[in-house]
Amino acid sequence: MAAQRAYTTHPLVLRRVTVRRVEEVTPRMRRVVLGGADLAAFTRDGIDHPGFAAPGFDDHIKLILAADGDVRAALPAQLPHGIEWTPAEHRLTRDYTPRRVDLDAGELHLDFVVHGDGPAESWSAAAREGDELWFVGPKSSLRLPERLDWIQLVGDETALPAIGRFLDERPLDVPAHVLVTVSDDAARQELALRDGDTVTWVLAEPGDAAALESAVRALPVPAGEGYVWAAAESRALLPVRRYLQRERKLPKDRVNITGYWHREEPAAPEAEATADAGAAPAAPAGIPSPLPWLAARAALQLGVVDAVADAPGLSADALAIRLGVPGPGIAVLLPLLAAYDVVVDAAGSGLRLGAAGEELLDDHEREEYTGHEADVLLALAHLAPALRDGTSPWRVASGATLHDTVAHDAERYGELVEECEQLVFLLTGLTADPLWEGVGTCLLTGPGSASMVAALDDAGRRPRLRIAEEGVPGEVLRGHVPAPDRIDWTAGPADVAVAAKALAYRTDEEAVRLLARLAGWTGTAVLVEASRPDGLSPHAAEAALHAFTATGSPLRDSAALAVLAERSGWRVERTVALGWGAEATVLRRA
């Protein structure tokens, strides 16, 4: 049975607000109160937009700033249903938690940690009545489990807005146990505690992983069903995550851990900041060696990172014995791992994880070296012969197409399904399209099917669903689809078919075969694919080559999809821009 969805999605709207007043909450926290007509429903450029909604206590909005001061040039394009992040050289984006939303007063409160550095904190320090601020979001709100006996709220100073909002609004009527690390007693705030609540303040430097882990371990574990929410510096949370999942054995749906900022030396941390995702990446000095990447991959595959994390102080020989690696192999690997701070051996006291090694404890970071994306990257070693032969590097490397590989590998297909989870935030434009009027049955295919089901539910669309998958992956999909009660797991005729990221791992010939197969079942089909790079991604320049490695074709734009459609008996009726480089192409049977 599929697990309950953890998030509720919201329409992505670009909004303009202005400063109404600035308040000093504590010597370490500044509050900027914003207001404006865009917080209510409004119309811009002929497009109607809903009023602002941020019902979750840890919702995030993305502030849009500009390194050169020209914010208007940094703004994304507003679509009828979504946002397109067009290229902007000087764009800076920062994520912040609304501390309070008062729609009756038309106000939004944002709290900024005062630390003297960073574009968002600098903006808040200079903010005066009437200054404008543009933002997008939130894209989703966390759904807490309905039946809980307690909740633990853990964080550093950047988490105080979310913690304070939870305590003010009480989305759960259960005892709340709060733990906050602060760098100065002056950062302590008055919190809306009730009988049964507890609060623990710990003095620690920002990003002090050892202090945060020690404090979390010292918290009493209440009886009954509980939930742990934590937000702080991303690396400082890694040992906390391991403790909660490995030692306390909390299931995934009872833990929510979010890195609100990333420490960069020697710069001070930016409260609730993300990287400068909107800025153009700096050109590398020379071409980097692949050796560190390959060494990190080997360290993860062999279990080096986990072994050193679980038993710090091991010698190289003891590590080799623990991993069952004969000969001098580990000794050859360790110097390169040490050079890149994956492991350290300070003063001969045995091996410990360095900063890079701690990051590799995070599942998301591991995927860069061991998951499906890493396997596709390795196939690039065969780029030259693939270009000569007119095929994909994946096929040269493996002897099979990526689709053939995925269709018989449930684990790999599961990775594709998880990669498509973010798709649900982009599908509002598709689910709002008139094509759904009168649709009684919908055929789904592709790893994005689970996201499509969720988006249909969010939009109040309730067609009977059918799944068209080949081999094992259909079984994998069952564990991700949130509405198993209305799904017929056998393919057949339908009013409309949606292929959600189904072409992203198929060659042109395989794509034509799939489209021809769909034409036997329906007269209307929709292709949901990335047609251009994500404008916020620092890897946008690599997108076309990545797609070519997988399928032998670059990112397929509308024109390329039209060619495939015509070859399989379809014609393109229109395209629906979804944002973040994604489009939905509506096909009618020719």
C-alpha positions as CSV (number, residue, x, y, z in Angstrom):
1,M,0.0,0.0,0.0
2,A,1.4,3.4,-0.9
3,A,2.4,5.8,1.9
4,Q,0.5,9.0,2.5
5,R,1.8,11.9,0.6
6,A,4.0,14.2,2.7
7,Y,3.3,17.5,0.9
8,T,0.6,19.6,-0.4
9,T,1.5,21.6,-3.6
10,H,0.7,25.2,-4.3
11,P,0.6,27.3,-7.5
12,L,3.9,29.0,-8.2
13,V,3.3,32.8,-8.5
14,L,5.7,35.7,-8.7
15,R,4.6,38.3,-6.2
16,R,5.7,41.9,-5.4
17,V,5.4,43.2,-1.8
18,T,6.8,46.3,-0.1
19,V,8.2,46.9,3.4
20,R,5.7,48.2,5.9
21,R,8.0,48.2,9.0
22,V,11.1,46.7,10.4
23,E,11.3,45.4,14.0
24,E,14.1,44.1,16.1
25,V,13.0,40.8,17.6
26,T,16.3,40.2,19.5
27,P,19.8,41.6,19.0
28,R,20.3,38.5,16.7
29,M,17.0,38.6,14.8
30,R,15.4,41.3,12.6
31,R,11.8,41.1,11.4
32,V,10.7,42.7,8.1
33,V,6.9,43.1,7.8
34,L,5.8,43.1,4.1
35,G,2.5,43.9,2.5
36,G,0.9,44.5,-0.8
37,A,-1.9,43.8,-3.2
38,D,-0.1,40.7,-4.6
39,L,-0.8,38.8,-1.4
40,A,-4.5,38.7,-2.4
41,A,-5.7,37.3,-5.7
42,F,-4.6,39.6,-8.5
43,T,-4.2,39.9,-12.3
44,R,-1.0,40.7,-14.1
45,D,-0.5,40.7,-17.9
46,G,-3.9,39.2,-18.3
47,I,-3.2,36.2,-16.1
48,D,-5.3,35.6,-12.9
49,H,-3.4,34.4,-9.9
50,P,-4.7,33.1,-6.6
51,G,-4.0,34.7,-3.3
52,F,-0.9,33.9,-1.3
53,A,-1.1,30.7,0.8
54,A,1.6,29.4,3.1
55,P,-0.3,27.1,5.5
56,G,2.7,25.1,6.6
57,F,4.8,26.1,9.6
58,D,8.1,25.5,7.7
59,D,6.9,26.7,4.2
60,H,9.6,28.5,2.2
61,I,9.4,31.3,-0.2
62,K,12.2,32.2,-2.6
63,L,13.4,35.8,-2.4
64,I,14.8,37.3,-5.6
65,L,17.7,39.6,-5.3
66,A,20.3,40.9,-7.8
67,A,24.1,41.3,-7.4
68,D,24.0,44.4,-9.6
69,G,20.9,45.9,-8.0
70,D,18.7,45.5,-11.1
71,V,16.1,43.2,-9.6
72,R,13.7,43.6,-12.5
73,A,16.2,42.0,-14.9
74,A,16.6,39.1,-12.4
75,L,12.9,38.2,-12.3
76,P,11.7,34.9,-13.7
77,A,9.0,34.7,-16.3
78,Q,5.5,34.1,-15.0
79,L,3.5,31.4,-16.8
80,P,-0.3,31.0,-16.5
81,H,0.5,28.1,-14.2
82,G,4.1,28.2,-13.0
83,I,7.4,29.9,-13.2
84,E,10.1,29.8,-15.9
85,W,13.6,30.7,-14.6
86,T,15.0,32.5,-17.6
87,P,18.8,33.1,-17.6
88,A,19.8,36.1,-15.5
89,E,23.5,36.7,-14.9
90,H,23.2,38.6,-11.6
91,R,20.2,36.8,-10.1
92,L,20.5,35.7,-6.4
93,T,17.9,33.6,-4.7
94,R,17.4,32.9,-1.1
95,D,14.8,30.7,0.7
96,Y,13.1,32.0,3.8
97,T,10.3,30.8,6.1
98,P,7.3,33.1,6.6
99,R,7.3,33.8,10.4
100,R,3.7,34.9,10.2
101,V,1.1,35.3,7.5
102,D,-1.8,37.7,8.3
103,L,-4.0,37.8,5.2
104,D,-6.7,39.9,6.9
105,A,-4.1,42.6,7.4
106,G,-2.4,41.8,4.1
107,E,0.9,41.2,5.8
108,L,3.8,38.7,5.6
109,H,6.5,38.6,8.3
110,L,10.0,37.5,7.5
111,D,12.7,37.0,10.2
112,F,16.4,37.5,9.3
113,V,19.3,36.3,11.4
114,V,21.6,39.3,12.0
115,H,25.2,38.2,11.3
116,G,26.5,41.0,9.1
117,D,27.0,39.2,5.8
118,G,25.0,37.8,2.9
119,P,22.7,39.5,0.3
120,A,19.5,38.8,2.1
121,E,20.7,39.9,5.5
122,S,22.2,43.0,3.8
123,W,18.9,43.7,2.2
124,S,17.0,43.4,5.5
125,A,19.6,45.7,7.2
126,A,18.9,48.4,4.6
127,A,15.2,47.9,4.3
128,R,13.0,50.9,4.7
129,E,9.3,51.5,4.4
130,G,8.2,51.3,0.8
131,D,11.1,49.2,-0.4
132,E,10.0,46.5,-2.8
133,L,10.7,42.8,-2.6
134,W,9.8,40.1,-5.2
135,F,9.4,36.4,-4.3
136,V,8.0,33.1,-5.5
137,G,6.4,30.3,-3.6
138,P,5.9,28.4,-1.5
139,K,5.7,25.4,-3.8
140,S,4.5,23.0,-1.2
141,S,3.6,22.5,2.5
142,L,4.6,19.7,4.8
143,R,1.8,17.4,5.9
144,L,2.3,16.1,9.4
145,P,0.9,12.7,10.4
146,E,-2.5,13.0,11.9
147,R,-2.0,10.6,14.9
148,L,1.0,11.7,17.0
149,D,1.7,11.8,20.7
150,W,4.5,14.3,20.6
151,I,6.8,16.3,18.3
152,Q,10.4,17.4,18.6
153,L,11.5,20.6,16.9
154,V,15.3,20.9,16.6
155,G,17.3,23.6,14.9
156,D,19.7,26.5,15.1
157,E,18.9,30.2,15.0
158,T,17.8,30.0,11.4
159,A,15.0,27.5,12.4
160,L,13.5,29.9,15.0
161,P,11.0,31.4,12.5
162,A,9.6,27.9,11.7
163,I,9.6,26.8,15.3
164,G,8.0,30.0,16.5
165,R,5.3,29.7,13.9
166,F,4.6,26.1,14.9
167,L,4.2,27.0,18.5
168,D,1.9,30.0,17.6
169,E,-0.4,28.1,15.3
170,R,-0.2,24.6,16.6
171,P,-0.9,22.5,13.6
172,L,-0.8,19.5,16.0
173,D,-2.3,19.6,19.4
174,V,0.5,17.5,21.0
175,P,3.3,18.4,23.4
176,A,6.2,20.1,21.6
177,H,9.8,19.5,22.7
178,V,12.1,22.3,21.4
179,L,15.9,22.3,21.1
180,V,17.6,25.3,19.7
181,T,21.4,26.0,19.4
182,V,22.3,29.7,19.6
183,S,25.7,31.4,19.3
184,D,24.7,34.0,22.0
185,D,22.2,34.1,24.8
186,A,20.9,37.3,23.2
187,A,19.4,35.1,20.5
188,R,16.9,33.5,22.8
189,Q,13.3,34.3,22.1
190,E,10.0,34.2,24.0
191,L,8.2,31.2,22.6
192,A,4.5,30.3,22.9
193,L,4.9,27.3,25.1
194,R,2.0,25.3,26.7
195,D,1.7,22.9,29.5
196,G,3.6,19.8,28.6
197,D,6.0,21.6,26.3
198,T,9.8,21.8,26.9
199,V,12.5,24.0,25.5
200,T,16.3,23.5,25.6
201,W,18.7,26.3,24.6
202,V,22.3,25.2,23.8
203,L,25.2,27.7,23.3
204,A,27.2,26.6,20.2
205,E,28.8,28.2,17.2
206,P,26.8,28.1,14.0
207,G,27.2,24.8,12.2
208,D,28.7,23.0,15.2
209,A,27.8,19.4,14.3
210,A,29.1,17.9,17.5
211,A,27.2,20.2,19.8
212,L,24.0,19.7,17.9
213,E,24.3,15.9,17.9
214,S,25.2,15.8,21.6
215,A,22.2,18.0,22.4
216,V,19.8,15.8,20.4
217,R,21.1,12.6,22.0
218,A,20.5,14.2,25.4
219,L,16.8,14.8,24.7
220,P,14.4,12.4,26.4
221,V,12.5,10.2,24.1
222,P,8.8,10.5,25.0
223,A,6.5,7.4,24.9
224,G,4.1,6.9,22.1
225,E,4.2,7.9,18.4
226,G,6.4,10.9,17.7
227,Y,7.8,13.0,15.0
228,V,11.1,14.8,14.7
229,W,11.5,18.0,12.6
230,A,15.0,19.5,12.3
231,A,16.6,22.4,10.4
232,A,20.1,23.8,10.7
233,E,23.4,23.9,8.8
234,S,23.3,21.0,6.3
235,R,26.5,19.2,7.4
236,A,25.7,19.7,11.1
237,L,22.5,17.7,10.6
238,L,24.2,14.6,9.1
239,P,25.1,13.0,12.4
240,V,21.6,13.9,13.7
241,R,20.0,12.1,10.7
242,R,22.1,9.0,11.3
243,Y,21.3,8.9,15.0
244,L,17.5,9.3,14.4
245,Q,17.4,6.7,11.6
246,R,20.0,4.2,12.6
247,E,19.8,4.2,16.4
248,R,16.3,5.5,17.2
249,K,15.1,3.8,14.1
250,L,12.4,6.4,13.3
251,P,10.7,5.6,10.0
252,K,11.1,8.0,7.1
253,D,7.5,9.4,7.5
254,R,8.3,10.3,11.2
255,V,11.4,12.4,10.4
256,N,11.9,15.7,8.4
257,I,15.4,17.1,8.3
258,T,16.3,20.1,6.1
259,G,19.6,21.8,5.6
260,Y,18.7,25.5,5.8
261,W,22.1,26.8,5.0
262,H,25.6,25.6,4.0
263,R,28.7,26.7,5.8
264,E,31.4,28.1,3.6
265,E,34.7,29.2,5.0
266,P,35.6,31.9,5.8
267,A,32.2,33.5,4.9
268,A,29.6,33.7,7.7
269,P,26.4,31.6,7.2
270,E,23.4,33.1,5.4
271,A,20.3,32.6,7.4
272,E,18.1,30.0,5.6
273,A,20.1,30.5,2.4
274,T,20.5,28.4,-0.6
275,A,23.4,28.6,-3.0
276,D,23.5,31.4,-5.6
277,A,21.6,29.1,-7.9
278,G,20.5,32.0,-10.2
279,A,24.0,33.3,-10.8
280,A,26.1,32.2,-13.7
281,P,28.6,29.6,-12.6
282,A,32.2,30.7,-12.7
283,A,34.3,29.0,-15.4
284,P,36.6,26.4,-13.9
285,A,40.4,27.0,-14.1
286,G,41.4,24.2,-16.4
287,I,39.7,20.8,-16.7
288,P,39.3,19.0,-13.3
289,S,40.6,15.5,-12.9
290,P,38.0,12.7,-12.6
291,L,40.2,10.8,-10.1
292,P,38.6,12.4,-6.9
293,W,35.1,11.6,-8.2
294,L,36.1,8.0,-8.9
295,A,37.8,7.6,-5.5
296,A,34.7,8.9,-3.8
297,R,32.5,6.5,-5.7
298,A,34.8,3.6,-4.7
299,A,34.8,4.7,-1.1
300,L,31.0,4.6,-1.0
301,Q,30.7,1.3,-2.9
302,L,33.2,-0.4,-0.6
303,G,31.6,1.0,2.5
304,V,34.6,3.1,3.6
305,V,32.6,6.2,4.4
306,D,30.1,4.3,6.6
307,A,32.8,2.2,8.3
308,V,34.8,5.3,9.3
309,A,31.6,7.0,10.5
310,D,30.5,4.1,12.6
311,A,33.9,3.3,14.1
312,P,36.2,6.4,14.0
313,G,39.8,5.8,14.9
314,L,40.3,2.8,12.7
315,S,43.7,2.3,11.2
316,A,44.1,1.6,7.5
317,D,44.8,-2.1,8.2
318,A,41.8,-2.4,10.5
319,L,39.6,-0.7,7.9
320,A,40.7,-3.1,5.2
321,I,39.9,-6.1,7.5
322,R,36.6,-4.7,8.4
323,L,35.7,-4.2,4.8
324,G,37.2,-7.5,3.6
325,V,39.4,-5.8,1.1
326,P,42.7,-7.8,0.6
327,G,46.1,-6.5,-0.3
328,P,47.2,-2.9,-0.6
329,G,44.0,-1.5,-2.2
330,I,42.7,0.5,0.8
331,A,46.2,2.0,1.3
332,V,46.2,3.2,-2.3
333,L,42.8,4.8,-2.0
334,L,43.2,6.6,1.3
335,P,45.8,9.3,0.3
336,L,43.4,10.6,-2.4
337,L,40.4,10.5,0.0
338,A,42.5,12.4,2.5
339,A,43.6,15.0,-0.1
340,Y,39.9,15.8,-0.7
341,D,38.9,15.8,3.0
342,V,36.8,12.6,2.7
343,V,38.8,11.1,5.5
344,V,41.4,12.6,7.9
345,D,44.1,11.0,10.1
346,A,45.0,13.8,12.4
347,A,48.1,13.2,14.6
348,G,48.0,9.5,13.8
349,S,44.9,9.0,15.9
350,G,43.2,6.9,13.3
351,L,40.8,7.6,10.5
352,R,37.9,10.0,10.8
353,L,35.6,11.6,8.3
354,G,36.4,15.0,7.0
355,A,33.9,17.6,5.8
356,A,33.5,16.0,2.4
357,G,33.1,12.6,4.0
358,E,30.3,13.9,6.3
359,E,28.5,15.2,3.3
360,L,28.6,11.8,1.7
361,L,26.6,10.4,4.6
362,D,23.6,12.2,3.1
363,D,21.6,10.0,0.8
364,H,21.2,12.8,-1.7
365,E,24.9,13.4,-1.9
366,R,25.6,9.7,-2.3
367,E,23.4,9.5,-5.4
368,E,25.9,11.8,-7.3
369,Y,28.5,9.0,-7.0
370,T,26.5,5.7,-6.7
371,G,23.0,6.2,-8.2
372,H,21.6,6.1,-11.7
373,E,22.9,9.6,-12.5
374,A,26.4,8.4,-11.6
375,D,26.1,5.4,-13.9
376,V,25.0,7.6,-16.8
377,L,27.9,9.9,-16.1
378,L,30.4,7.0,-16.3
379,A,29.0,6.0,-19.7
380,L,30.5,9.3,-21.0
381,A,33.8,7.4,-21.2
382,H,32.4,6.0,-24.4
383,L,31.3,9.4,-25.9
384,A,33.8,9.4,-28.8
385,P,32.8,6.0,-30.2
386,A,29.1,6.7,-29.6
387,L,29.4,9.9,-31.7
388,R,31.2,8.1,-34.4
389,D,28.6,5.3,-34.5
390,G,25.5,7.6,-34.1
391,T,24.3,5.9,-30.9
392,S,24.2,6.6,-27.2
393,P,27.2,6.3,-24.9
394,W,25.0,4.2,-22.6
395,R,24.5,1.7,-25.4
396,V,28.2,1.5,-26.2
397,A,29.0,1.0,-22.5
398,S,26.4,-1.5,-21.6
399,G,25.4,-3.2,-24.9
400,A,21.8,-2.3,-24.4
401,T,19.7,0.8,-24.5
402,L,18.9,2.6,-21.2
403,H,15.2,1.6,-21.6
404,D,16.1,-2.1,-22.0
405,T,18.2,-1.8,-18.9
406,V,15.6,0.0,-16.8
407,A,12.8,-2.2,-17.9
408,H,14.4,-5.2,-16.3
409,D,15.9,-3.5,-13.2
410,A,13.3,-2.6,-10.5
411,E,15.9,-0.8,-8.4
412,R,17.0,1.5,-11.2
413,Y,13.4,2.2,-12.2
414,G,12.7,3.1,-8.6
415,E,15.4,5.7,-8.8
416,L,13.8,7.2,-11.8
417,V,10.5,7.4,-10.0
418,E,12.1,9.1,-7.1
419,E,13.9,11.6,-9.4
420,C,10.5,12.5,-10.8
421,E,8.9,13.3,-7.5
422,Q,9.7,17.0,-8.0
423,L,7.6,16.9,-11.1
424,V,4.4,17.2,-9.1
425,F,5.2,20.9,-8.3
426,L,5.2,21.7,-12.1
427,L,2.0,20.0,-13.2
428,T,-0.6,22.6,-12.2
429,G,-0.6,24.0,-15.8
430,L,-1.4,20.6,-17.2
431,T,-4.1,19.6,-14.7
432,A,-5.8,23.0,-15.2
433,D,-6.0,22.4,-19.0
434,P,-9.4,22.1,-20.6
435,L,-8.5,18.7,-22.1
436,W,-9.5,17.1,-18.8
437,E,-13.2,18.1,-19.2
438,G,-15.2,14.9,-19.6
439,V,-12.2,12.6,-19.1
440,G,-13.3,9.4,-17.4
441,T,-10.2,7.2,-17.8
442,C,-6.5,8.2,-18.0
443,L,-3.7,5.9,-19.1
444,L,-0.3,6.6,-17.4
445,T,3.2,5.5,-18.4
446,G,6.6,6.6,-17.4
447,P,8.4,7.1,-14.0
448,G,6.6,10.4,-13.5
449,S,3.2,8.6,-13.3
450,A,3.1,8.8,-9.5
451,S,3.6,12.6,-9.6
452,M,0.9,12.8,-12.2
453,V,-1.6,10.9,-10.0
454,A,-0.7,13.3,-7.1
455,A,-1.2,16.3,-9.3
456,L,-4.6,15.1,-10.5
457,D,-5.6,14.6,-6.9
458,D,-4.5,18.1,-5.9
459,A,-6.5,19.6,-8.8
460,G,-9.7,17.6,-7.9
461,R,-9.5,15.5,-11.1
462,R,-10.6,12.0,-10.4
463,P,-10.4,9.9,-13.6
464,R,-10.1,6.2,-13.4
465,L,-6.5,5.4,-13.9
466,R,-4.7,2.7,-15.9
467,I,-1.0,1.9,-15.9
468,A,1.0,0.9,-19.0
469,E,4.4,-0.2,-17.9
470,E,6.7,-3.0,-19.1
471,G,8.0,-5.8,-16.9
472,V,9.1,-5.3,-13.3
473,P,8.8,-1.4,-13.1
474,G,5.0,-1.6,-12.9
475,E,5.4,-3.4,-9.6
476,V,7.9,-0.7,-8.4
477,L,5.4,2.0,-9.3
478,R,2.8,0.5,-7.0
479,G,4.8,1.6,-4.0
480,H,4.8,5.3,-5.1
481,V,1.4,5.9,-6.4
482,P,-0.8,7.7,-3.8
483,A,-4.2,6.5,-5.0
484,P,-4.1,2.7,-5.4
485,D,-7.9,2.5,-4.8
486,R,-8.7,3.9,-8.2
487,I,-6.1,2.3,-10.4
488,D,-6.6,-0.5,-12.9
489,W,-3.1,-2.1,-13.2
490,T,-3.9,-3.4,-16.7
491,A,-3.4,-1.2,-19.7
492,G,-6.3,-0.6,-22.1
493,P,-8.4,2.0,-24.0
494,A,-8.6,5.4,-22.2
495,D,-9.9,8.9,-22.9
496,V,-6.4,10.4,-22.6
497,A,-2.9,9.0,-22.0
498,V,-0.1,10.8,-20.2
499,A,3.6,9.8,-20.8
500,A,5.4,11.4,-17.8
501,K,9.1,11.4,-18.4
502,A,8.7,8.2,-20.4
503,L,10.8,9.4,-23.3
504,A,13.7,10.7,-21.2
505,Y,15.3,7.2,-21.1
506,R,14.2,6.0,-24.6
507,T,16.0,6.3,-27.9
508,D,14.1,7.9,-30.8
509,E,13.1,4.5,-32.1
510,E,11.9,3.4,-28.7
511,A,9.9,6.6,-28.3
512,V,8.2,6.1,-31.6
513,R,7.2,2.5,-30.6
514,L,5.8,3.8,-27.3
515,L,3.8,6.5,-29.1
516,A,2.5,4.1,-31.7
517,R,1.4,1.8,-28.8
518,L,-0.5,4.6,-27.1
519,A,-2.2,5.5,-30.4
520,G,-3.9,2.0,-30.2
521,W,-5.4,3.0,-26.9
522,T,-6.4,6.6,-27.1
523,G,-7.0,9.6,-29.4
524,T,-5.3,12.1,-27.1
525,A,-1.9,11.9,-25.5
526,V,0.3,14.2,-23.5
527,L,4.1,14.1,-23.3
528,V,5.6,15.6,-20.2
529,E,9.3,16.2,-20.7
530,A,12.1,18.6,-20.0
531,S,12.6,20.5,-23.3
532,R,15.3,22.9,-22.1
533,P,17.7,23.1,-19.1
534,D,16.5,24.2,-15.7
535,G,17.5,27.9,-15.5
536,L,18.3,27.6,-11.8
537,S,20.5,24.6,-12.1
538,P,24.3,25.2,-11.9
539,H,24.6,22.2,-14.3
540,A,22.4,23.7,-17.1
541,A,25.2,23.6,-19.6
542,E,25.5,19.8,-19.1
543,A,21.8,19.0,-19.7
544,A,22.0,18.3,-23.4
545,L,25.1,16.1,-23.1
546,H,23.5,14.2,-20.2
547,A,20.4,13.5,-22.3
548,F,22.5,12.4,-25.2
549,T,24.4,10.0,-23.1
550,A,21.2,8.3,-22.0
551,T,19.3,8.2,-25.3
552,G,21.5,9.3,-28.2
553,S,19.4,12.4,-28.5
554,P,19.9,15.8,-26.9
555,L,17.0,17.4,-24.9
556,R,14.0,17.1,-27.1
557,D,12.3,20.4,-27.7
558,S,8.9,20.9,-29.2
559,A,10.1,20.5,-32.7
560,A,11.9,17.2,-32.0
561,L,8.8,15.8,-30.2
562,A,6.7,16.9,-33.2
563,V,8.9,14.8,-35.5
564,L,8.5,11.7,-33.3
565,A,4.8,12.3,-33.0
566,E,4.3,12.4,-36.8
567,R,6.3,9.2,-37.3
568,S,3.9,7.4,-34.9
569,G,0.6,8.7,-36.2
570,W,0.1,11.8,-34.1
571,R,0.0,15.5,-34.6
572,V,1.0,18.2,-32.1
573,E,-2.0,20.2,-31.1
574,R,-0.3,22.6,-28.6
575,T,2.3,22.8,-25.9
576,V,1.7,23.9,-22.3
577,A,4.7,25.5,-20.5
578,L,5.1,24.0,-17.0
579,G,8.2,25.9,-15.8
580,W,11.7,24.9,-14.9
581,G,12.3,23.9,-18.5
582,A,9.5,21.4,-18.6
583,E,6.6,21.3,-21.1
584,A,3.5,19.2,-21.7
585,T,3.0,18.5,-25.4
586,V,-0.7,17.7,-26.3
587,L,-1.0,15.2,-29.2
588,R,-4.1,14.2,-31.2
589,R,-4.2,11.1,-33.3
590,A,-3.8,12.0,-36.9
